[in-house]
Amino acid sequence: PGLGPVICAGIIAEIGDIHRFPNDSALAKFAGLTWREHQSGEFEADTTPLTKTGNAYLRYYLIQAANSVRQYEPEYREFYSRKFRESKTHYHRRALVLTARKLVRMVDALLRSNQLYLPKGQRRNLA
């Protein structure tokens, strides 16, 4: 969805075999699209930075892909806008990473089922 061959090839090359990840959360963690936990007792910080661990190339490709997808796909544009409004700090960065996490879920599902992406309007016609 709005991704070119270079970004797609980079994502697939960096992921490798999708079956080495038990779920999409493990794939997101591998890409470094998780936040550090900062807590003490009952307190949990809202404004923690990204972990920056994991595959930097995959993280770069996924964030670039999320930035592109939010411009071309209405579903992702609405998701990005909602997360931008919900964020307390670093609005664009946090919303973009959350959009990349949503993209990870889609990439994981497509690679596991060995299917091509179909926009939301075309999915219901396949019954």
C-alpha positions in Angstrom: 0.0 0.0 0.0 2.0 3.0 -1.2 5.3 1.1 -0.9 7.9 0.8 -3.6 10.0 -2.3 -4.6 13.1 -1.1 -2.7 11.3 -0.7 0.7 9.4 -4.0 0.2 12.6 -5.8 -0.7 14.4 -4.3 2.3 11.7 -5.3 4.7 11.5 -8.9 3.3 15.3 -9.3 3.3 15.7 -8.0 6.9 12.9 -10.2 8.2 14.1 -13.4 6.5 12.0 -16.4 7.4 8.8 -15.1 9.1 8.3 -18.4 10.9 11.2 -17.7 13.3 9.0 -15.1 15.0 6.1 -16.6 17.1 3.9 -13.5 16.5 3.8 -9.9 15.3 4.9 -8.6 18.7 8.1 -10.5 18.4 8.7 -9.1 15.0 8.1 -5.6 16.2 10.5 -6.2 19.1 13.1 -7.5 16.6 12.7 -4.3 14.6 13.1 -2.2 17.8 9.6 -0.7 17.6 9.0 -0.9 21.3 9.4 1.6 24.1 11.5 1.3 27.2 9.7 0.6 30.4 10.2 3.2 33.1 8.2 2.5 36.2 8.5 2.6 40.0 5.8 1.1 42.2 2.5 2.3 40.8 4.1 5.0 38.5 4.5 4.3 34.8 6.1 7.0 32.6 4.2 7.9 29.4 7.1 9.6 27.6 9.7 6.9 27.3 12.0 6.7 24.3 12.2 3.8 21.8 14.5 1.0 22.9 16.8 1.4 19.8 17.6 -2.3 20.1 17.0 -4.7 17.3 17.6 -4.5 13.6 18.2 -0.8 12.7 17.7 -1.4 9.0 14.4 -3.1 9.5 13.3 -0.3 11.8 14.3 2.3 9.2 12.4 0.5 6.4 9.3 0.1 8.5 9.2 3.7 9.6 9.8 5.0 6.1 7.1 2.6 4.9 4.7 3.8 7.6 5.4 7.4 6.5 4.6 6.5 2.9 1.5 4.4 3.7 -0.1 7.1 5.9 -0.1 9.4 2.8 -1.8 7.0 0.4 -4.0 4.7 2.5 -7.0 6.3 4.2 -7.1 3.6 6.9 -3.5 4.3 7.9 -4.0 8.1 7.6 -6.9 8.0 10.0 -4.9 5.7 12.4 -1.9 8.1 12.3 -4.2 11.2 12.9 -5.8 9.5 15.9 -2.5 8.5 17.4 -1.1 12.0 16.7 -4.0 13.5 18.7 -3.6 11.0 21.6 0.1 11.4 22.0 1.3 13.6 24.9 4.8 14.4 23.6 6.8 13.8 20.4 3.5 13.7 18.5 4.8 12.9 15.0 7.4 10.4 16.0 5.2 8.4 18.4 2.3 8.4 15.9 4.6 7.3 13.1 6.1 4.4 15.2 2.5 3.3 16.2 1.6 3.3 12.5 4.7 1.3 11.8 3.6 -1.2 14.5 0.2 -1.5 12.7 2.1 -2.0 9.4 4.1 -4.8 11.1 0.9 -6.6 12.0 -0.2 -6.4 8.3 3.3 -7.5 7.0 3.3 -10.4 9.4 -0.1 -11.6 8.4 0.6 -11.3 4.7 3.9 -13.2 4.9 2.5 -16.0 7.0 -0.5 -16.5 4.7 1.7 -15.9 1.5 -0.8 -13.4 0.1 -0.6 -10.0 -1.6 -2.0 -6.9 -0.1 -5.4 -5.8 -1.2 -6.9 -2.4 -0.2 -9.8 -2.4 2.2 -12.4 -1.8 -0.5 -11.3 -4.8 -2.5 -11.1 -7.3 0.3 -14.8 -8.0 0.6 -15.1 -8.8 -3.1 -13.1 -12.1 -2.6 -15.8 -14.1 -0.9 
